[in-house]
């Protein structure tokens, strides 16, 4: 049995899969402890995992909601800039408080979110660590388009020049983070990082994105492993929903996630677009704002603050999504074609992968109109190629338990011995 520490970004799209991974390791007999800010303590403890608070002074209760509200109003490059500043400030806190907390927890190994710089703490303390991504994996290769831009894969010289330009642009924007990281590494006597990939584990890197969703021909460097969705089905809270209001028309389910969903205009545009079609629209606001603030919408859609997403996806014909990876993987698991409206960060890259596989139409958030939404939803409804592509992805990915596979890889690569025998679920 090993004692394993976890540091991950405190958003729902990260916490859910990371706690699923924590439970998979727990089932193998390991002790798992999360390190994070006060706002996420109750959520993690409610799943039965241990928690150690760091950052209570810098991030008192309620801070996360304020940050998420600011992020929800942004899109495009502004999202990346805001995220860079947020990661920089979090890194400063982690460097200051995590080493003592990790030492006190007496860990054998660590799991670090690729969106976090806690890898430096593990390296400083001499602990083996795994880098885990709940986004498309970071591949330090200019044959791969940076997922922030939503570019299609292109491996010729022009494509590589384009990709390198994007990489260098993002690196310059992320310079504030690198300055903070390298100052800390200097003080700890560690070598400086020059590229983002330097922060990743040299032993094992894991992404929950299935290989089947990756661009065809994408390089696959070791030690990267594609596993599949870290499902969180068993621990999801029950959500009430007016099932009696479903009227039998084709169901269009629209969710823009739980972070960057504060644009009421986007929901209003979606409602106007779908009102022109013979469909029933269900919209989940994800806590971005209240239902009352939207007012009356055309087409009388069913609007809820939070939805029982897994159950609704079984009834949906088309999914309108921000292209967050968790919603995308849950939609694929039901074989549902999508209309993707990416907002920022990793979402454009995920949308580009869906488009490359033929399972979605992508609409840029900038310049979004009701006519564009109507045309895209109509096309996905009427052109069977999108449904077949989504069904094909479902069949090729299969029912793989990504969290269990990731837990097994972490054990093997970090040389951790399980205290219980777990049968393979693949």
N, C-alpha and C positions, 0 to 999 in steps of 0.2 A: 504494500500500500504506500502511496506517495501523498504528500501534501502539496497541492497545486494552487497557485495564485493566479487570478485573472484581473487584467486591467482592460476595460473596453470603453468606447465612446458611450455617453449616457443617454443616447436616443433610443426610442422604442425599437427601431429597425436594427439596432445593434444588441440591445439588452435581451430581446426575445431569443434570437439564435444563440447568443453566448450562454444564456442560462440553459438552453436546450443542450448545448455542448457540456456545460457543467454537470447536468443530470446524467448524461451519457458516461462521463468519467466517474461520477458518484456510483453508478450502477456497476462499474468495474471495481469498486471497492476503494476508490480514492477519496480523500477529503479535498473539497474545493472551496476556496474563499475568494470573494470578490473584493476589490478595493475601489472605492468610489465616493462621490459626493453625497451629502445627506439626502438630496431629492430622490435618489434611487434606492436608498437602503431598504425601505419598506417593500418595494416591488421585488427586490432580490430575495429578501428574507421570506416573503410570502411563498416563494417557490421551494423553500426548504434548504437553501444554500446559505453558507456563512457569509458575513459581510464585515468589512473593516472600514470605518469612515476615515477619509482623508479630505482635506480641503474645506473643513467646516467653516473656517474663518473667511476664506475667499468666496465660497459658494454656499451661503446659508440657505435654509429651506426657502423655496420660492424662486431662487435664482434661475433654475433651469427653465421654468415657464417663461420668464422674462426674455431669456435668450432665444427661446424657440419662437416667441411672438415676433421678435425682431427679424429672425430668419424667414419667417413665413411670408413676410411682405417683399422679399427679394427674389430676383431671378437672374439668370445669366452669370456674367463675370462678378457681379456684386455678391452672389452667393459664395463664390470661391474666396473672394476677398474677406468676407465676414467669417468664413470658416477658418481661414488662415489665422486671423486675429484670435479667434476662439481657441484654436489648437495651441497657439503660442502661449496664451495665458494659462491654459490647462497644463502645458508642459512645465512651465515655471513652478506651478503648484506641486505637480507630481515629483519633480526633481527635489523639491524642498521637503516633502512630507512622506513620500512613498518608501524611501530606503529604510527608515526606522520602523514603519509599519510592516514592511516585508520581513525585516529581521525578526521582529517580535512574533510574527506568524510562523517562523521556523519552516520555511518552504523548502521543497526539494526541486521544484521547477515552476515555470511561469508560462502563461498563455497571454499574448499581447495582441490586441486589435491592431491591424495594419493602419487604422486611422488614428493611432495613438503613438506617442514616443516613449512609452514605458519600457521599451526594449533596452534603453540606455540604463535604466535602473537594474534590470536583470544582468546586463553585462557588467556593470560596476560591482555588483554583489557576487559575481561568478556563478550565477544560476543558469542552467540550460533553459532555453525558452523556445516556444513555437510561435510563429507569426500567423495569425488567422484573419482572413478577410471575409466580411459578409457582403462585399462589393465585388465587382470584377477584379481579378488579381492585378497587382502592380507588377508589370514585366518591364524591366529596364532594357528595352530594345526598341530602336526606332522603326522597326517593322510593325510595331503595334501602335495604333492611334491612341493618344491619351483619351481615356474614357470621358473626360470632362467635355470634349468638343462634339461628340456624337458623330464622328466621321466614320464612313465605311472603311473596311479593311482594304489596303492597297499596298502591295509589296514591291512595286517597281521603284525606280530611282525617284520619280516625282513624289510618289507616296511617302517614301522615307524622308525626303526633304521636308514635306509638309508635316510629317509626324515629329521630326526633330525640332522644327520651328515651334510646334505646340508644346513639346516637352520643355524647351528652353524658356518659353514664355511663362509656363506654370512654375518652373524653378525660380525665375526671377520674382514672381509674385509670392512664392513661399520663402524667400530669403529671410524675412523676419523670424521664421521658425528655425531655419538652419543656424542663424546667428545665436539664438538662445541655446539650441542644442549643443553647438560646438563650444560655446563658452563653458557650459556645464561639463562637457567631455574633457575640455582642457583642465578644469579644476579637479576632475576625477582621474586624470592621467590616462585617458583613453584617446585613441586616434580620432582625428576629425572625420566627419561625414562630408562627402562631396556631392553625392547624389542620393535621391530619396531611397533607392534600393539598398543603400549601405545600412539602413536601419533594420532591415529584415533579418530574420533568423537564417544563419548559414546551415542549420540542421534540417529544419522542416518548415515549409510555408504551405498553408492550406487555404483554399477558398471554397465557400459553400456553393459557388456557381458551378453547375454541371458543365463538364467538358462539351456536352452536346450543344450548349448555348453559345459557346465560344465561336469566334470567327473561324471559318475554314482556313487552314494553312497557318494559323497563329502559332508562333514558336512556343515550345513548352519546356522551359528550362528547369532542370533540377535545382533545388529541392522542392519545386512547386507540385502540389497535388490538388486536383479537382475532386470534390467528394459528392456534393449534392446538398439539397436544402437541409438546414438544421431546423427541423420542424418543432413547433412549440404547442402542438395541439392539446395535450393533456392539461396544461397549466393555464390555458386561456380562461379569463373570467367569462361567465355567462352574460350575454348581451340580449336584452329584450328587443323584439322586432314585431311590427304589425303584419304578421304573415297573412292575415285575413284580407289585407288590402291588395294582394297580388291578384291580378285579374285574368291571367292566362295569355296576355300578349307577350311577344318576345321581350325578355327582360334585359335591359342595359344597366349594368352596375358600374357606377362611377365613384372612384376613390382616389384622392390626391395625397394619400399618406397622412402622417401625423406630425410632420415637421414643417415642410414648405407648402402648407395648404391654406395660407391666410388670405389668398386672393379671392374675395367674393366675386369679383368680375369673372374669373374663370368658371366658377360654378354657374353663374348666371348665363354665360355663353353656352355652356354645355346644355343647360336646360332649354334654352331657346333653340339650339340645334336639334335636340332630340324631340322637341315638341312638334316638329315638322314631319315626324315619322310615326308610323303605327307601331310604337313600342311603349313599354312602361319603364320609366327611369327611376332608379333608386340611387340616391346620392348620400355618401357617408362623408361628413365634414371632418372627421378625425380630430375633433376638439379644437380646430383652428379658430372657430367663432361660433356664436349661438345660432340656432335655427331662426329665431325671431329677427335677427339682424339681416337675413336675406330677403325677408318680405315674401310676397306672393310671386310665384314663378310660373311661367307659361308651361302648359302641359300637365300641371298638377303632379309633379314628381313626388315620390316618397323621400323625404329628407330626414336623416337621423344624424345625431352627433357622432355616434359610433355604431358600427354594424357587425352582426355575426358573419364575418366575411367568408369563412370557410363554408358555411351552410348556403349563403347567398350565391357563391360561385357555382354551386351545383345546379342552381336554377337559371343562371345567367346565360344569355346567348352571345353577348359581346361585353367586354370589360373596357372601360375607359380608365386609364391609369397614368400616374406620374412616372411610371417605369421604375419605381423602387424595386429592388431585387426580390424582397420577400413577397410582395403582391404579385409580381411577375411569375415567380416560381409556383405560388399557390394557384394562379390562373392556369399555368401550363399543366399542373397536376390534374386539373379538370378538363384539359383539352380546349380551353376557351381562347378564341382569337381576341386581339386587343386593338384599341386605338390609344397610342401612347402620346402623352403631352408632357415631355420631360421639362423640369424646371431648372435644375442645376446639379452640381457635384457629379456623382456617378450616373445619374439618370439618363443623360444623353447617350452615354456609351452603352448602357443596357438597351435603350430603345433602338440604337443602331444595330445591335446584335439581333434583336427581335425582327427588325426589318430585313436583315440579311437572311434570316431563316424563313421569311415569308409569313410570319405569324402575326404581324401588326402593321398598321399604317401609322407613321409618325407625323405629328403636327407640332411645329415649333410653338412655344408659348407666346413668343413675340409675334404680333399680327394675328393672333387667334380670333376667329369669327364664328358666328353661329352657322353660316353657310359652309365653312370648312368642316365643322364638326358634323353637320348633317351629311355632307358628301362622304366623309370618311366612314361614319357609322353605317350609312346605306351600303357603301361598297363592301364593307366587311360582312354585313348581313347577307348580301346577295351574291357575292363572289365566293364560291365554295373553296377556293384555293387557300384562303386564310384559315378556315376551320380545319382543312386537311393538314396544313402546316403545323397548326397548334396541336392537333391530335398526333401527328408524327413525332413532335418533340416529346409529348407525353409518353408515347410508346418507347421511344429510344432511351429516355431517361429512366423509365421504370419507377418502381417503388423503393428506391434506395434510401436507407436511413443515413443521411449525410452526417448527422451528429455522431452516430455510433461508429461510422467509418473513420471520422476525424479523431475520435477518442482512441481508436485502435492505432491509428498512425502516430498520434502523439506518444502513446505508450512505447511503441516500437522504436521510434526515432530518438526519443529522449531517454530510452533505456529505463522505463518505469515499470515495475512489476505489479500486475493486478493482484488483488487479494481474493477475487472471486473469478470463476470461470463464466464467461459470457458467450452464449452461442451467437454465431453470425446471423444478422438480420437481412443480409443482402440476398 
